[in-house]
Amino acid sequence: MNTGTDFAKHLSKFLSEYLPHERNMSPNTVSSYRDAFVQFIGYMKDVQKIKVEQLTLDTVNRQRVLGFLYWVQQERSCSIATRNQRLAAIHSFIYYLQYEEIHHLAEWQRILSIKAMNDAKKSISYLTTDGIKLLLEQPDITSGNGLRNLALLALMYDTGARVQEIIDLAPESLKIESKPYTIRLFGKGRKSRVVPLMEEQIVILRRYMKENYIFR
C-alpha cells in the first residue's frame, strides 16, 4: 500500500496513527476499516481501472464512492449493514483528510454528505427468565471447562457485555474484594464503563478464579 502517492501516505497514517492513537479506536475497529479500504482499492483497480500506484486523492470523489457502495451491495451481495460500515470507514478517513488536505475540502464535504441507508431491524427475541435459568444450568460445573463456561455465561447475562468486551477482560478489571462489587468493561473506541455485579455472580467468579489460581 506504500506506493508513495498522497493517498497511500495519508491512508497509512490514518490507519497506523490517527485511528489507534488520536481516536483511540480498538484494534478490531482499525482492522475493520483496513479491510474496507482493501476492498475500496480493489474496486478502484478492477472497476475504475485505476491501479494502486495511480490512486491519488484527486481520484477519490463522491461519484466513485457512491459507485463503490453500490458495487459492495449489488455486485458483492453484501448487506446494508456492511455497506454502511464501508461508508463509515470512508467517512472517518475523509473527516481526517479535512484537516490534512484542505484544498480538497469541497469534495470532502460532498463525500461526507453521503447518507447511510436505513436497515430494517428484525425484532429481537428475548429469553424468558426460565430460559435463562435453563441456559445457566447447562454447564457441568464439576469440570474446569464447565465452570469456566458458567462464569462467562453468567457474566455476560449479569453485565450485558459484548463478546469482545468479555474477551478483553483482565483480572484487574474486577473489584470483588468488598462491596460494591463492580467490573470495568471496555467497549467500542476503548471507552470504559463500570458495571455493578450481583452477589450470585461473585460466588461463581470467585470459585472459578480460585480453582484456576487467578484469585486467592
C-alpha positions as CSV (number, residue, x, y, z in Angstrom):
1,M,0.0,0.0,0.0
2,N,3.0,2.2,0.4
3,T,3.3,3.4,-3.2
4,G,4.4,7.0,-2.4
5,T,1.2,8.6,-3.6
6,D,-0.6,11.2,-1.4
7,F,-3.5,8.7,-1.0
8,A,-1.1,5.9,0.2
9,K,0.7,8.3,2.6
10,H,-2.5,9.6,4.2
11,L,-4.2,6.2,4.4
12,S,-1.1,4.7,6.1
13,K,-1.1,7.5,8.7
14,F,-4.8,7.2,9.1
15,L,-4.7,3.5,9.9
16,S,-1.5,3.4,11.9
17,E,-1.6,6.7,13.8
18,Y,-4.9,8.6,13.7
19,L,-7.3,5.8,14.5
20,P,-5.4,3.9,17.2
21,H,-3.8,7.0,18.9
22,E,-5.8,10.1,18.2
23,R,-9.2,8.4,18.1
24,N,-8.3,5.6,20.5
25,M,-10.0,3.1,18.3
26,S,-9.8,-0.6,19.2
27,P,-7.6,-3.0,17.1
28,N,-10.8,-4.7,15.8
29,T,-12.2,-1.4,14.5
30,V,-8.8,-0.5,12.9
31,S,-8.8,-3.9,11.3
32,S,-12.3,-3.5,10.0
33,Y,-11.5,-0.1,8.5
34,R,-8.4,-1.6,6.9
35,D,-10.5,-4.3,5.3
36,A,-12.9,-1.7,4.0
37,F,-10.0,0.2,2.2
38,V,-8.5,-3.0,0.8
39,Q,-11.9,-3.6,-0.8
40,F,-12.1,0.0,-2.0
41,I,-8.6,-0.2,-3.5
42,G,-9.7,-3.5,-5.2
43,Y,-12.8,-1.7,-6.6
44,M,-10.8,1.2,-7.9
45,K,-8.4,-1.2,-9.7
46,D,-10.9,-3.7,-11.1
47,V,-13.9,-1.5,-11.9
48,Q,-12.5,2.1,-12.2
49,K,-9.3,0.7,-13.8
50,I,-7.1,2.8,-11.5
51,K,-4.1,0.9,-10.3
52,V,-3.0,1.3,-6.7
53,E,0.2,3.1,-7.8
54,Q,-2.0,5.6,-9.7
55,L,-4.5,6.0,-6.8
56,T,-4.3,9.6,-5.6
57,L,-6.6,11.9,-3.6
58,D,-7.6,13.6,-6.8
59,T,-9.2,10.3,-8.0
60,V,-11.3,10.0,-4.8
61,N,-14.6,11.8,-5.3
62,R,-18.3,11.5,-4.4
63,Q,-19.3,9.7,-7.6
64,R,-16.6,7.0,-7.2
65,V,-17.5,6.5,-3.5
66,L,-21.2,6.0,-4.5
67,G,-20.1,3.6,-7.2
68,F,-18.1,1.6,-4.6
69,L,-21.0,1.4,-2.2
70,Y,-23.4,0.3,-5.0
71,W,-20.8,-2.3,-6.0
72,V,-20.4,-3.6,-2.5
73,Q,-24.2,-4.1,-2.1
74,Q,-25.2,-5.2,-5.6
75,E,-22.1,-6.9,-7.1
76,R,-20.7,-8.3,-3.9
77,S,-24.1,-9.1,-2.5
78,C,-23.3,-7.6,0.9
79,S,-25.9,-6.5,3.4
80,I,-27.0,-2.9,4.1
81,A,-25.1,-3.1,7.4
82,T,-21.9,-4.0,5.5
83,R,-22.5,-1.2,3.0
84,N,-22.9,1.3,5.9
85,Q,-19.8,0.0,7.6
86,R,-17.8,0.6,4.5
87,L,-19.3,4.1,4.3
88,A,-18.4,4.8,8.0
89,A,-14.8,3.8,7.3
90,I,-14.6,6.2,4.3
91,H,-16.3,9.0,6.2
92,S,-13.8,8.6,9.0
93,F,-10.9,8.9,6.5
94,I,-12.5,11.9,4.8
95,Y,-13.1,13.6,8.1
96,Y,-9.3,13.1,8.9
97,L,-8.4,14.5,5.4
98,Q,-10.5,17.7,6.0
99,Y,-7.7,18.8,8.3
100,E,-4.8,17.4,6.3
101,E,-5.7,18.3,2.7
102,I,-7.9,21.3,2.9
103,H,-7.6,22.2,-0.8
104,H,-9.9,19.3,-1.5
105,L,-12.4,20.5,1.2
106,A,-15.3,21.0,-1.2
107,E,-15.1,17.4,-2.4
108,W,-14.6,16.0,1.1
109,Q,-17.8,17.7,2.2
110,R,-19.6,16.2,-0.8
111,I,-18.5,12.7,0.2
112,L,-19.4,13.3,3.8
113,S,-22.9,14.2,2.7
114,I,-23.5,10.6,1.5
115,K,-26.1,9.1,3.9
116,A,-26.1,5.7,5.4
117,M,-29.0,3.5,4.2
118,N,-31.9,2.6,6.6
119,D,-31.5,-1.0,7.7
120,A,-34.8,-2.5,8.8
121,K,-34.1,-4.3,12.0
122,K,-35.7,-7.6,12.8
123,S,-37.5,-7.8,16.1
124,I,-35.3,-9.3,18.8
125,S,-36.4,-12.5,20.6
126,Y,-35.6,-12.4,24.3
127,L,-35.1,-15.4,26.5
128,T,-37.6,-15.8,29.4
129,T,-36.5,-16.0,33.0
130,D,-37.0,-19.7,32.8
131,G,-35.0,-19.8,29.6
132,I,-32.1,-18.0,31.3
133,K,-32.2,-20.4,34.2
134,L,-32.2,-23.4,31.9
135,L,-29.2,-21.9,30.0
136,L,-27.2,-21.4,33.1
137,E,-27.9,-24.9,34.2
138,Q,-26.3,-26.5,31.1
139,P,-22.5,-26.2,32.0
140,D,-21.2,-29.2,34.0
141,I,-19.6,-27.3,36.9
142,T,-17.8,-30.4,38.1
143,S,-15.3,-29.9,35.2
144,G,-12.9,-27.0,34.7
145,N,-14.4,-26.1,31.3
146,G,-17.9,-26.3,32.6
147,L,-17.2,-23.9,35.5
148,R,-15.5,-21.5,33.0
149,N,-18.4,-21.6,30.7
150,L,-20.8,-20.9,33.5
151,A,-18.7,-18.0,34.7
152,L,-18.7,-16.5,31.2
153,L,-22.4,-17.0,30.5
154,A,-23.4,-15.6,33.9
155,L,-21.1,-12.6,33.5
156,M,-22.5,-11.8,30.1
157,Y,-26.0,-12.1,31.4
158,D,-25.3,-10.0,34.5
159,T,-23.4,-7.2,32.7
160,G,-24.9,-7.2,29.2
161,A,-21.3,-7.2,27.9
162,R,-20.5,-7.9,24.3
163,V,-18.4,-10.9,23.4
164,Q,-15.4,-8.8,22.6
165,E,-15.7,-7.0,26.0
166,I,-15.6,-10.3,27.7
167,I,-12.6,-11.4,25.7
168,D,-10.7,-8.2,26.6
169,L,-11.2,-8.7,30.4
170,A,-8.3,-9.0,32.8
171,P,-8.3,-9.9,36.5
172,E,-7.7,-6.3,37.4
173,S,-10.9,-5.3,35.7
174,L,-12.8,-6.9,38.7
175,K,-13.4,-5.3,42.1
176,I,-14.8,-8.2,44.1
177,E,-12.8,-8.0,47.4
178,S,-15.6,-5.9,49.0
179,K,-18.9,-4.2,48.2
180,P,-19.9,-2.7,46.0
181,Y,-18.8,-5.4,43.5
182,T,-18.0,-4.0,40.1
183,I,-16.4,-4.8,36.8
184,R,-14.8,-2.3,34.3
185,L,-15.6,-3.1,30.6
186,F,-14.0,-1.5,27.6
187,G,-16.4,-1.0,24.7
188,K,-16.1,0.5,21.2
189,G,-13.5,3.2,20.9
190,R,-11.9,1.8,24.1
191,K,-14.5,3.7,26.1
192,S,-14.8,2.2,29.6
193,R,-17.8,1.8,31.9
194,V,-18.1,0.4,35.4
195,V,-20.9,-2.1,35.8
196,P,-22.2,-3.4,39.2
197,L,-22.2,-7.2,39.9
198,M,-24.8,-9.2,41.7
199,E,-23.8,-11.4,44.7
200,E,-24.7,-14.6,42.8
201,Q,-22.2,-13.6,40.1
202,I,-19.5,-13.0,42.6
203,V,-19.8,-16.5,44.1
204,I,-19.4,-18.1,40.6
205,L,-16.4,-15.8,39.7
206,R,-14.6,-16.4,43.0
207,R,-14.9,-20.1,42.7
208,Y,-13.7,-20.1,39.1
209,M,-10.8,-17.8,39.8
210,K,-9.7,-19.7,42.9
211,E,-9.7,-23.0,41.2
212,N,-7.6,-21.6,38.4
213,Y,-5.2,-19.8,40.7
214,I,-6.3,-16.4,39.4
215,F,-7.7,-15.2,42.7
216,R,-6.7,-16.4,46.2
